[in-house]
Amino acid sequence: MAYETKPNTGSLFKNNKPKNEKSAPYTGSVKIECPHCQQASEHWQSAWVNEKNDGSKYFGQKFNPKTAPAEQPKGEAKAYDLEDDNIPF
């Protein structure tokens, strides 16, 4: 049985194969559920260890969708019939 990420959970792992010195030292994935529509989406997670001015450390994180959002078609704008008598005003 394959592991399936439950909504609003994720996993973070040490990045053993960074591409360059700016690559995140920790990577993983999360599944985030919208509280309004209950639709879940999966994201890639990147984390860096940062340090505050007082010396305390924390994780800075970045999330990117696993699937690219659907692009709006570019080109001509939708034409509206301004002579339409069904307009309520």
C-alpha positions in Angstrom: 0.0 0.0 0.0 1.5 3.4 -1.0 1.8 6.2 1.5 -0.8 9.0 0.9 -0.4 12.4 2.5 -3.4 13.4 4.6 -4.9 16.9 4.2 -3.0 19.6 6.1 0.1 17.4 6.6 3.4 17.0 4.9 7.0 15.7 5.1 10.3 17.4 5.1 13.6 15.7 4.4 17.3 16.7 4.3 18.3 17.6 0.7 21.3 15.3 0.0 21.6 16.4 -3.6 21.5 20.2 -3.7 21.8 21.8 -7.2 23.8 24.8 -6.0 24.7 26.7 -2.8 21.2 28.5 -2.9 19.3 25.2 -2.9 17.2 24.5 0.1 18.8 22.2 2.7 15.4 20.6 3.4 12.7 19.7 0.9 9.5 17.8 0.9 5.8 18.1 0.0 2.6 19.1 1.8 -1.1 18.7 1.1 -3.1 21.8 2.0 -6.9 21.8 2.2 -8.9 25.0 1.7 -11.1 25.6 4.7 -13.9 27.1 2.6 -14.3 24.6 -0.3 -12.4 21.6 1.2 -10.5 21.2 -2.0 -7.0 19.8 -1.3 -3.9 20.8 -3.4 -0.4 19.4 -3.2 2.7 21.7 -2.9 6.5 21.3 -2.9 8.0 22.6 0.3 11.5 24.1 0.7 13.0 25.1 4.0 16.1 27.0 5.1 17.5 27.4 8.6 17.6 31.1 9.4 18.8 33.0 12.4 17.2 36.0 14.1 19.2 38.9 15.5 19.0 37.4 19.0 20.7 34.2 17.7 17.6 32.0 17.8 17.1 29.8 14.8 13.9 29.1 12.8 12.9 27.5 9.5 12.1 29.9 6.6 9.8 28.1 4.2 8.5 28.4 0.6 5.7 26.5 -1.0 5.1 25.9 -4.7 2.2 24.1 -6.3 3.0 20.7 -7.8 0.8 21.5 -10.8 0.9 24.8 -12.5 -2.3 26.8 -12.3 -4.4 26.8 -15.4 -3.5 29.8 -17.6 -6.1 32.2 -18.8 -6.1 32.1 -22.6 -4.5 35.2 -24.0 -5.8 37.0 -27.0 -9.1 38.7 -27.8 -11.3 39.7 -25.0 -14.8 38.4 -24.8 -17.2 40.5 -26.9 -20.3 41.7 -25.2 -23.5 42.7 -27.1 -24.3 46.1 -25.8 -27.7 46.1 -27.6 -28.9 43.2 -25.5 -32.4 43.9 -24.1 -31.9 41.4 -21.3 -29.7 43.7 -19.3 -31.6 44.4 -16.0 -30.6 48.1 -15.8 
